Amino acid sequence: MAQSNITIYTLAKTTGIDRRAIYRLKDGTKKPTFEEFSKIVKALSITKETADRLWRAYEISSVGEEKFYSRERTKEFLETLSSIYDSKNENVVMLTKSEIDLTEESTTLQGKTNINNFIRNVMSLENATNGFIYIQSDLSFDFIFDELAFQINYNRSLETKIFISLKSPEKSVEKNFYTDSILSISKIYPLLLIGENLEAKYVKVTSNSNSLFPHNIVTSHYLISISHDKKSAIITKANKIIQSTKQIFCDVFPNGKNFVTRLNLDESILHILDSMFKQNKAKSFTLYSMDYEPCVTVLTDQYILESSINKENPKAVKLIEMYSSIYSQNHVNLISNFTLDGLRSFLNTGILFGIPKDYYTPLNEELRIRIIKNMCGAYKKGIYTPHLINSANFTFPKNFRYSGSGTIYDYFFITLTDKDDMFNTLSLNESGLSMHFYDFVQSLPETNLVFSTEESMQIIVDETEKILNCKLDFEK
């Protein structure tokens, strides 16, 4: 205020915030709401850099460091996924074995830089010679996953297996534990997106390993064992040791759980929908979704289902039965986050995400308009809360869907390729990520990552009227 030469009286008049509230904000006896914070930042003409620092401090003071960093990691993960298909690595220098060969069968390396450079060269060598890379590690060796993604993207024929130890939540764990799991997934998933010969599994552990060398990489040419602090490594090129280590790895690897479960569309989609909706059939519950297109499944009434579902397919008939009571009974309160491009895609195509294409015919214009009218009706009843994702502040991946209600039935779905028949899921509760995603999606309305409900609903109506050439006569 002093820098802007603005008095409390002027600030109150400009923002519409009561003067007494501003006095309390100024002397620290009151925290600003998100709305107050936004108005004051705008009124004081604060630079974007300063505003970002203030916003960061504000969020940490409001929710605590643990939740703040968890939300930040989740956002970074989603934005990483959004850009992965556009990722290109050029000017990669491929090395031959002679350039990184060791003079002795075994040796040691000291220093993070030397170890990282050696690993980078080994990965290039394995790519060039169609070798393999198997990794056993915990979550702390970030460089490995970054470099591996780089190499896999350059040569996708590289056979890769990753075995990760995830720590189970305990009250006594270190402060940054709750961001570790989301950070590790953010490293693993880009690999799953771009790697055709990649398998990744995890095991849960309850305590830290006492091993001096917890990170191990076995390749066609080398065994690399790396210390906790990543400053020391033992490297061997003895073929017998390499083959023995590979066999031990292959014996243990099947005992892990898959990061990604490849779904059979016919069976798995019905099973997951059944668990999501029927678990609370007798009572109302809130379902949070975060999608590219709007989540309209709970807004499909009986007429829409009867008009579009392929009744010659018995599983499609079961889908009708599953959804028949959802809309009529109104026992699902849906809080939906989606993109403007996704809304336009649905309005133009009438395609329902996640339902196999032979189950139904894309919704015609009449049914699309009916869906939007159902959306407006549910919004007025207070059982549907839409939030359009603000693409200026948050880049959301097209191939990602999240559905959750804060229970063990939380899932996210992700398409790992461009193939229509490839559908995958990760059970968030199993991987320890349920807390991260549920909290992140639940917190979105209080951030600048999405538009307000009122703004979002108006955009939905305007886009529908423009694309489908209709008049909704919608009033707030």
Buried (B, 14 or more C-beta within 10 A) or exposed (E): BEEEEBEBEEBBEBBEBEEEBBEBBEEEEBEBEBEBBBBBBEBBEBEEEEBEEBBEEBBBEBBEBBBBBBBBBBBEBBBBBBEBEEEEEEEEEEBEBEEBEBEEEEEEBEEBEEBBEBBBBBBBBBBBBEBBBBBBBBBBBEBBBBBBBBBBBBBBEBBBBBBBBBBEEEEEBEEEBBBBBBBBBBBBBBBBBBBEEBBBBBEBEEEEEEEEBBBBBBBBBBBBBBBBEBBBBBBBBEEEBBEEBBEEBEEEBEEBEBBBBEBEBEEBBBEBBBBBBEBBEEEEBBBBBBBBBBBBBBBBBEEBBEBBBBEEBEBBBBBBEBBBBBBEEBBBBBBBBBBBBBBBBBBEEBBBBBBBEEBBBEBEEBBBBBBBBBBBBBBEEEBBBBBBBBEEEBBBBBBBBBBBBBBEBBBBBBBBEEEEEEBBBBBBBBBBBBBBBBBBBBBBBBBEBBBEBEBBBBBBBEBBBEBBEBEBEBEE
